Structure formats: structure tokens, C-alpha cells
Amino acid sequence: MVDKKLLDVAIIGGGPSGLSAALVLGRARKHVAVIDEGRPRNAVTHETHGFLTRARGTPAESSASVRLADPAH
């Protein structure tokens, strides 16, 4: 749940584009919320490469690594 602080950006979709945007905005010290239903369209993808500074892994592992970066969310 998002605190009562104002957000700079709300990103709809936690896929590769949404997570990349959140990463860049976070590095720019913006308050960002990623809104995602947790049912990726790329669920059948076995691995992703060169994404969010990760060399390889499943889409679920990529999403989990972003969530672990900020355990409050």
C-alpha cells in the first residue's frame, strides 16, 4: 500500500517496460508506484536476457528482484 505521500509517477503494468521505467525513475529519486495484477502476458517465456541489469532468469524472477529492492512494497 502506498503511503499518503504524493507520487511523482504511477506506472500501469509491471512488465519489462514498466519495470525499466520504474528503475530509471527511482534512480532519478522520483516516488514511483507500479500497478500490476501479477499475471504476466509473458508467463510462457522461459528466460529473459539483458533486462534490468540481470543477465538471465525467468520473468517471475525479474519481478521478484525488483520487489526485493524495496520490501515495503
C-alpha positions in Angstrom: 0.0 0.0 0.0 1.3 3.4 -0.9 1.8 5.9 1.9 -0.1 9.2 2.0 2.9 10.9 0.3 2.3 12.1 -3.2 3.7 10.1 -6.1 5.6 11.6 -8.9 4.6 8.7 -11.3 2.2 5.8 -11.4 3.2 3.1 -13.9 0.5 0.8 -15.1 2.0 -2.7 -15.8 4.9 -4.5 -14.2 6.3 -6.0 -17.4 9.7 -5.2 -18.9 8.8 -1.7 -20.0 7.1 -0.8 -16.7 9.9 -2.1 -14.5 12.5 -0.5 -16.6 10.7 2.8 -16.4 10.4 2.4 -12.6 14.1 1.6 -12.3 15.1 4.7 -14.2 12.7 7.0 -12.3 13.8 5.5 -9.0 17.4 6.3 -9.8 16.2 9.8 -10.5 14.9 9.9 -7.0 11.2 10.0 -8.0 8.4 8.5 -6.0 7.0 5.7 -8.2 4.2 3.1 -7.9 4.0 0.2 -10.2 0.5 -1.1 -10.6 0.3 -4.7 -11.8 -2.2 -7.6 -11.4 0.6 -10.2 -11.2 -0.5 -12.1 -14.3 2.2 -11.5 -16.9 1.4 -11.9 -20.5 4.9 -13.4 -21.0 4.2 -16.2 -18.4 5.2 -18.8 -21.1 8.6 -17.2 -21.5 11.3 -19.5 -20.1 14.0 -16.9 -19.7 14.7 -13.2 -20.3 18.2 -11.8 -21.1 19.8 -8.4 -20.6 16.9 -7.0 -18.6 17.2 -4.7 -15.5 20.9 -5.4 -15.1 20.2 -9.2 -15.0 21.9 -11.5 -17.4 19.2 -14.2 -17.3 16.3 -15.6 -15.4 12.6 -16.1 -15.7 10.1 -13.2 -15.9 8.9 -14.0 -12.3 12.5 -13.9 -11.0 12.9 -10.5 -12.6 9.8 -9.1 -11.0 10.7 -10.6 -7.6 14.1 -9.0 -7.7 12.5 -5.6 -8.2 10.1 -6.2 -5.3 13.0 -7.3 -3.0 14.7 -4.0 -3.7 12.0 -2.3 -1.7 10.5 -4.8 0.8 7.9 -2.2 2.0 6.0 -2.6 -1.3 
